[in-house]
């Protein structure tokens, strides 16, 4: 019998790679060329389709392409500096 998924998954919070362990960016200059958001969770499958929504003040979400799951349980999304 195949596994069934709930309507909403309870996943760990994605991490901004350039942030410190408290989730803060002490020197915003490290993001002048953009940043990287890492999404990791147990049992990630290559068939998983992962979408990152990056909110911007006063406008809709920027077009960040969804990605398929990675074999090591983590994937990285590049966030361009203009976002």
LOTORKOL-33666 format. One record per residue: residue number from 1; x, y, z of N, C-alpha, C in turn. Coordinates in steps of 0.1 Angstrom, whole numbers, padded with zeros to 4 digits, m for minus. Each point is the difference from the previous one (the first is absolute). Last residue first. Example, Ala and Ser with C-alpha at 12.3 -4.5 7.8 and 13.67 -1.06 7.14 Angstrom:
BEGIN
+----------+-------+-------+-------+-------+-------+-------+-------+-------+-------+
: drendren :  n_px :  n_py :  n_pz : ca_px : ca_py : ca_pz :  c_px :  c_py :  c_pz :
+----------+-------+-------+-------+-------+-------+-------+-------+-------+-------+
:        2 :  0128 : m0022 :  0071 :  0009 :  0011 :  0000 : m0008 :  0011 :  0008 :
:        1 :  0003 : m0057 : m0001 : m0009 :  0012 :  0000 :  0009 :  0012 :  0000 :
+----------+-------+-------+-------+-------+-------+-------+-------+-------+-------+
//
This chain:
BEGIN
+----------+-------+-------+-------+-------+-------+-------+-------+-------+-------+
: drendren :  n_px :  n_py :  n_pz : ca_px : ca_py : ca_pz :  c_px :  c_py :  c_pz :
+----------+-------+-------+-------+-------+-------+-------+-------+-------+-------+
:       83 :  0162 :  0406 : m0050 : m0011 : m0004 :  0008 :  0004 :  0001 :  0014 :
:       82 :  0031 :  0010 : m0035 : m0011 :  0009 : m0001 : m0012 : m0004 :  0008 :
:       81 :  0040 : m0028 : m0003 :  0001 :  0012 :  0009 : m0012 :  0010 : m0001 :
:       80 : m0007 : m0053 : m0011 :  0008 :  0011 : m0005 : m0001 :  0012 :  0009 :
:       79 : m0002 : m0052 :  0014 : m0009 :  0012 :  0000 :  0008 :  0011 : m0006 :
:       78 :  0002 : m0057 : m0001 :  0007 :  0012 : m0001 : m0010 :  0012 : m0001 :
:       77 : m0003 : m0051 :  0022 : m0007 :  0009 : m0009 :  0009 :  0013 :  0000 :
:       76 :  0008 : m0056 :  0014 :  0003 :  0015 :  0002 : m0008 :  0008 : m0011 :
:       75 : m0005 : m0051 :  0028 :  0001 :  0007 : m0013 :  0003 :  0014 :  0003 :
:       74 :  0000 : m0053 :  0027 :  0001 :  0015 :  0000 :  0000 :  0005 : m0015 :
:       73 :  0001 : m0047 :  0014 : m0010 :  0006 :  0009 :  0000 :  0015 :  0000 :
:       72 :  0025 : m0032 : m0029 :  0006 :  0001 :  0013 : m0009 :  0007 :  0011 :
:       71 : m0012 : m0007 : m0047 :  0003 : m0013 :  0006 :  0006 :  0001 :  0014 :
:       70 : m0034 :  0038 : m0022 :  0014 : m0005 : m0001 :  0002 : m0013 :  0007 :
:       69 : m0046 :  0025 : m0024 :  0007 : m0003 :  0012 :  0014 : m0006 : m0003 :
:       68 : m0023 :  0035 : m0034 : m0002 : m0014 :  0004 :  0009 : m0002 :  0012 :
:       67 : m0018 :  0050 : m0012 :  0010 : m0010 : m0003 : m0005 : m0014 :  0005 :
:       66 : m0020 :  0054 : m0017 :  0000 : m0012 :  0009 :  0011 : m0009 : m0004 :
:       65 :  0004 :  0053 : m0010 : m0004 : m0013 : m0005 :  0000 : m0011 :  0010 :
:       64 : m0009 :  0053 :  0005 :  0011 : m0009 :  0004 : m0005 : m0014 : m0005 :
:       63 : m0017 :  0053 : m0006 :  0000 : m0013 : m0006 :  0012 : m0009 :  0003 :
:       62 : m0023 :  0037 :  0035 :  0008 :  0000 : m0013 :  0000 : m0014 : m0006 :
:       61 : m0042 :  0021 :  0029 :  0012 : m0008 :  0001 :  0009 :  0000 : m0012 :
:       60 : m0031 :  0042 :  0008 : m0002 : m0014 :  0000 :  0013 : m0007 :  0002 :
:       59 : m0005 :  0049 :  0020 : m0002 : m0006 : m0013 : m0002 : m0015 :  0002 :
:       58 :  0010 :  0033 :  0036 : m0007 :  0007 : m0010 : m0002 : m0006 : m0013 :
:       57 :  0038 : m0019 :  0029 : m0008 :  0010 :  0005 : m0007 :  0007 : m0012 :
:       56 :  0015 : m0051 : m0002 :  0006 :  0013 : m0002 : m0010 :  0010 :  0005 :
:       55 :  0010 : m0057 :  0006 : m0009 :  0012 :  0000 :  0008 :  0013 : m0002 :
:       54 :  0006 : m0053 : m0014 :  0008 :  0011 :  0006 : m0007 :  0013 : m0001 :
:       53 : m0008 : m0057 : m0005 : m0006 :  0013 : m0001 :  0008 :  0011 :  0007 :
:       52 :  0009 : m0052 : m0022 :  0004 :  0010 :  0010 : m0007 :  0013 : m0003 :
:       51 : m0007 : m0056 : m0012 : m0002 :  0014 : m0004 :  0004 :  0009 :  0012 :
:       50 :  0006 : m0055 : m0020 :  0001 :  0010 :  0011 :  0000 :  0014 : m0005 :
:       49 : m0012 : m0055 : m0011 :  0001 :  0013 : m0007 : m0001 :  0010 :  0011 :
:       48 :  0014 : m0055 : m0002 : m0006 :  0011 :  0007 :  0002 :  0013 : m0008 :
:       47 :  0019 : m0043 : m0011 : m0013 :  0003 : m0006 : m0007 :  0011 :  0007 :
:       46 :  0042 : m0018 :  0015 :  0002 :  0006 : m0013 : m0013 :  0004 : m0007 :
:       45 :  0002 : m0003 :  0054 :  0000 : m0009 : m0012 :  0003 :  0008 : m0012 :
:       44 :  0006 :  0002 :  0057 : m0002 :  0008 : m0012 :  0002 : m0010 : m0012 :
:       43 :  0002 : m0008 :  0050 : m0007 : m0008 : m0010 : m0004 :  0008 : m0012 :
:       42 :  0013 :  0031 :  0040 :  0002 : m0014 : m0001 : m0009 : m0006 : m0011 :
:       41 :  0017 :  0050 : m0005 : m0009 : m0007 :  0009 :  0003 : m0015 : m0003 :
:       40 :  0016 :  0055 : m0014 :  0004 : m0013 :  0003 : m0011 : m0007 :  0008 :
:       39 :  0016 :  0047 : m0031 : m0012 : m0008 :  0005 :  0005 : m0014 :  0002 :
:       38 :  0024 :  0052 : m0006 :  0002 : m0015 :  0000 : m0013 : m0006 :  0006 :
:       37 :  0016 :  0048 : m0026 : m0009 : m0006 :  0010 :  0001 : m0015 : m0001 :
:       36 :  0033 :  0045 : m0015 : m0004 : m0014 : m0002 : m0009 : m0004 :  0012 :
:       35 :  0014 :  0050 : m0026 :  0001 : m0009 :  0011 : m0004 : m0014 : m0004 :
:       34 :  0020 :  0051 : m0023 : m0011 : m0009 :  0001 :  0003 : m0009 :  0012 :
:       33 :  0029 :  0035 : m0012 : m0001 : m0008 : m0012 : m0011 : m0010 :  0001 :
:       32 :  0008 :  0029 :  0037 :  0000 :  0009 : m0012 : m0001 : m0007 : m0013 :
:       31 :  0002 : m0015 :  0048 : m0011 : m0003 : m0009 : m0001 :  0009 : m0012 :
:       30 :  0032 :  0003 :  0036 :  0001 : m0013 : m0004 : m0011 : m0004 : m0010 :
:       29 :  0001 :  0042 :  0023 :  0008 :  0000 : m0012 :  0002 : m0015 : m0005 :
:       28 : m0022 :  0012 :  0042 : m0009 : m0001 : m0012 :  0008 :  0000 : m0013 :
:       27 :  0012 : m0015 :  0051 :  0006 :  0009 : m0010 : m0008 : m0002 : m0013 :
:       26 : m0015 : m0024 :  0037 :  0007 :  0011 :  0007 :  0005 :  0010 : m0010 :
:       25 : m0041 : m0036 :  0000 :  0011 :  0004 : m0009 :  0006 :  0012 :  0006 :
:       24 : m0030 : m0042 :  0023 :  0002 :  0014 : m0002 :  0012 :  0002 : m0010 :
:       23 : m0018 : m0041 :  0023 : m0008 :  0004 : m0012 :  0002 :  0015 : m0004 :
:       22 :  0024 : m0027 :  0034 : m0013 :  0006 :  0005 : m0009 :  0005 : m0011 :
:       21 :  0043 : m0019 : m0008 : m0008 : m0011 :  0006 : m0013 :  0006 :  0006 :
:       20 :  0020 :  0028 : m0040 :  0007 : m0007 :  0011 : m0010 : m0010 :  0006 :
:       19 : m0002 :  0015 : m0053 : m0003 :  0005 :  0013 :  0007 : m0008 :  0011 :
:       18 :  0001 : m0009 : m0048 :  0009 :  0012 :  0004 : m0003 :  0005 :  0014 :
:       17 : m0027 : m0035 : m0021 :  0014 : m0005 :  0002 :  0009 :  0011 :  0005 :
:       16 : m0052 : m0006 :  0008 :  0008 :  0009 : m0009 :  0014 : m0004 :  0003 :
:       15 : m0042 : m0035 :  0007 :  0011 :  0009 :  0006 :  0006 :  0008 : m0011 :
:       14 : m0051 : m0026 :  0011 :  0011 :  0001 : m0009 :  0010 :  0010 :  0007 :
:       13 : m0034 : m0030 :  0029 :  0001 :  0013 : m0006 :  0013 :  0001 : m0009 :
:       12 : m0027 : m0047 :  0009 :  0009 :  0010 :  0007 :  0001 :  0013 : m0008 :
:       11 : m0045 : m0029 : m0005 :  0014 : m0001 : m0003 :  0009 :  0010 :  0008 :
:       10 : m0050 : m0024 : m0006 :  0006 :  0007 :  0011 :  0015 : m0001 : m0002 :
:        9 : m0043 : m0004 : m0037 :  0011 : m0006 :  0007 :  0006 :  0009 :  0010 :
:        8 : m0051 : m0006 : m0022 :  0011 :  0009 :  0002 :  0011 : m0007 :  0008 :
:        7 : m0037 : m0025 : m0015 : m0002 :  0012 : m0009 :  0012 :  0009 :  0002 :
:        6 :  0012 : m0050 :  0010 : m0010 :  0009 :  0005 : m0001 :  0012 : m0010 :
:        5 :  0015 : m0049 : m0018 :  0005 :  0013 :  0006 : m0011 :  0008 :  0006 :
:        4 :  0009 : m0056 : m0010 : m0008 :  0012 : m0003 :  0005 :  0012 :  0008 :
:        3 :  0022 : m0049 : m0020 : m0001 :  0009 :  0011 : m0010 :  0011 : m0005 :
:        2 : m0006 : m0049 : m0021 :  0008 :  0012 : m0001 : m0002 :  0009 :  0012 :
:        1 : m0005 : m0055 : m0002 : m0008 :  0012 :  0000 :  0009 :  0012 :  0000 :
+----------+-------+-------+-------+-------+-------+-------+-------+-------+-------+
//
